[in-house]
Amino acid sequence: MTGEIDDRLSGDRAALAAGHSGQIVFIAIELLIPMSDSLKAKRRVVKGLKDRIRARLNASVAEIGYLEQWQRALIGVAMIGNDRVYLEQGASALESLSRETAGAELLGFHLEWL
């Protein structure tokens, strides 16, 4: 079984070497949640945004910063694909979702191509 996996990985490496590669984008979203008076209230807002991101964009999402602060959140989002334009459209939709999040203000939206 391990040999089969190694063979497949070798084929994938050959495809990458032939110019077939994917695109990865990481996005950090910084939010202010001014009306939050507890971690529970903050997490309700954050969970709602994370659920919408997963449902609409099929992206990996995690809260990655300000974990113990009531009114701040840092959310990391990763998307992978073979079409950069598609990922750019996804990033634009993600920024809109972040701006439209009830109870939160978008403080920062940082995009990095990997």
Beta strands, then each sheet from edge to edge (+ up, - down):
strand 1: 23-32
strand 2: 60-65
strand 3: 72-81
strand 4: 105-113
sheet 1: 2+ 3- 1+ 4-
end
